[in-house]
Every structure is written in structure tokens, then in C-alpha cells.
Amino acid sequence: MTERWVIHLPVTAPDLLRARILARTAARVLARLTARIEPGGVTVSAEDQQCVRHWVFCDQRLPGGGRCALPPDHTAPCSRRAPRRCAPSRK
């Protein structure tokens, strides 16, 4: 018997894209609070198809250690950090 417990926290979102965004955000915030968060294991699923899971992070191992923090379907090279979004310019 293992002494590790996994928390399953159902949170709803209107679609897969927003579910992935919310899951990524939650995982990153929680990872700042404790080292026990495993962001690479985060998945989302439709409420009525919970056995069909969609990965939230690529989680590919990187040279020198660490894992890719980009979405699983990214086209850019793997990276430890997600690219920052530029704020809209003010006119």
C-alpha cells in the first residue's frame, strides 16, 4: 500500500480549451505553494467521459533536467517556461 494520496478536484469549464487553460493556471499556482504538485500529470476530461483524458502539459524531458511546460500540442521547441503573452498596446 502506498502512502501517497492523489487529490481529484472537479472543476468545470465550458470547453476543452478553457479547461486546459484553467488546469494549467491552477497547476502553476499550486506548484508555487508546494513541491508536491506534479503538473505533468494534469489532465482534463468531459464530465460524462472521464475515462477519456486530455493532457494539459507536454511534459517532455529536457536536456539538463526539468520538463516541458508548454501545452501538449505545441509547435515551438520544448521549454521550461510558457512564453509570456504581450499585453495589448495602448493607443
Stockholm file with secondary structure:
# STOCKHOLM 1.0

chainA/1-91         MTERWVIHLPVTAPDLLRARILARTAARVLARLTARIEPGGVTVSAEDQQCVRHWVFCDQRLPGGGRCALPPDHTAPCSRRAPRRCAPSRK
#=GR chainA/1-91 SS CCSCCCCCCCCCCSSHHHHHHHHHHHHHHHHHHCTTCCGGGCEEEETTEEEEEEESSCCCBCTTSCBCCSCTTCCSCCCSSCCCCCCCCCC
#=GC SS_cons        CCSCCCCCCCCCCSSHHHHHHHHHHHHHHHHHHCTTCCGGGCEEEETTEEEEEEESSCCCBCTTSCBCCSCTTCCSCCCSSCCCCCCCCCC
//
